[in-house]
Amino acid sequence: MLLAIYIRIETIDAIAVGLAILIFGGILAALFFYLRTAYKQGGWQRVRRDFVIAIAALAAFVIIRLIQNHQIEHLRRAVNSLFRH
């Protein structure tokens, strides 16, 4: 709530920002624990390999979401153009 008072944003926006920060922190914590487990099982060699795998998986997820969003936006524009008249 302090964030909402300082920047003067709506409550729903402050909640959205808080949830985004929470999700980002959760992803960072999961990555940390994943790499810590890799270190315990195989040392730095395994950490490097697993880090590359984790980053590749996150990048693939982002790329897939961008493609889906692009397709949805294209479909929305097509439907809007049909019903303009």
C-alpha positions as CSV (number, residue, x, y, z in Angstrom):
1,M,0.0,0.0,0.0
2,L,3.0,2.3,0.6
3,L,3.8,1.9,-3.1
4,A,0.3,3.0,-4.1
5,I,0.5,6.1,-1.8
6,Y,4.0,7.2,-3.0
7,I,3.4,6.8,-6.7
8,R,-0.3,7.6,-6.6
9,I,-1.5,4.6,-8.5
10,E,-4.8,2.8,-8.2
11,T,-5.2,-0.1,-5.7
12,I,-5.7,-2.7,-8.4
13,D,-2.5,-1.5,-10.1
14,A,-0.6,-1.8,-6.8
15,I,-1.9,-5.3,-6.4
16,A,-0.8,-6.2,-10.0
17,V,2.7,-4.8,-9.3
18,G,2.9,-6.7,-6.1
19,L,1.8,-9.9,-7.7
20,A,4.3,-9.4,-10.5
21,I,7.1,-8.9,-8.0
22,L,6.0,-12.0,-6.1
23,I,6.0,-14.1,-9.2
24,F,9.5,-12.8,-10.2
25,G,10.8,-13.5,-6.7
26,G,9.3,-17.0,-6.8
27,I,11.0,-17.7,-10.1
28,L,14.3,-16.5,-8.8
29,A,13.9,-18.6,-5.6
30,A,13.1,-21.7,-7.7
31,L,16.1,-21.1,-9.9
32,F,18.3,-20.7,-6.8
33,F,17.1,-23.9,-5.2
34,Y,17.4,-25.8,-8.5
35,L,21.0,-24.7,-8.9
36,R,21.8,-25.4,-5.3
37,T,20.6,-28.9,-5.7
38,A,22.7,-29.3,-8.9
39,Y,25.8,-28.1,-7.0
40,K,25.2,-30.6,-4.2
41,Q,24.8,-33.5,-6.7
42,G,27.7,-32.7,-9.1
43,G,29.6,-29.5,-8.3
44,W,30.1,-26.5,-10.5
45,Q,30.2,-28.5,-13.8
46,R,26.6,-29.7,-13.2
47,V,25.6,-26.2,-12.1
48,R,26.7,-24.7,-15.4
49,R,24.9,-27.3,-17.4
50,D,21.7,-27.0,-15.4
51,F,21.8,-23.2,-15.5
52,V,21.9,-23.4,-19.3
53,I,19.0,-25.8,-19.3
54,A,17.0,-23.6,-16.9
55,I,17.6,-20.4,-18.9
56,A,16.7,-22.2,-22.2
57,A,13.5,-23.5,-20.7
58,L,12.5,-20.0,-19.5
59,A,13.5,-18.5,-22.8
60,A,11.4,-21.1,-24.6
61,F,8.4,-20.3,-22.4
62,V,8.7,-16.6,-23.1
63,I,9.1,-17.2,-26.9
64,I,6.0,-19.4,-26.9
65,R,4.0,-16.8,-25.0
66,L,5.1,-14.1,-27.4
67,I,4.0,-16.2,-30.4
68,Q,0.7,-17.0,-28.8
69,N,0.1,-13.3,-28.0
70,H,0.9,-12.3,-31.6
71,Q,-1.5,-14.9,-32.9
72,I,-4.2,-13.7,-30.6
73,E,-3.7,-10.1,-31.5
74,H,-3.8,-11.1,-35.2
75,L,-7.1,-13.0,-34.7
76,R,-8.6,-10.0,-32.7
77,R,-7.7,-7.6,-35.6
78,A,-9.2,-10.0,-38.1
79,V,-12.5,-10.3,-36.2
80,N,-12.7,-6.5,-35.6
81,S,-12.2,-5.9,-39.3
82,L,-15.1,-8.2,-40.1
83,F,-17.5,-6.4,-37.8
84,R,-16.6,-2.8,-38.5
85,H,-19.3,-2.2,-41.0
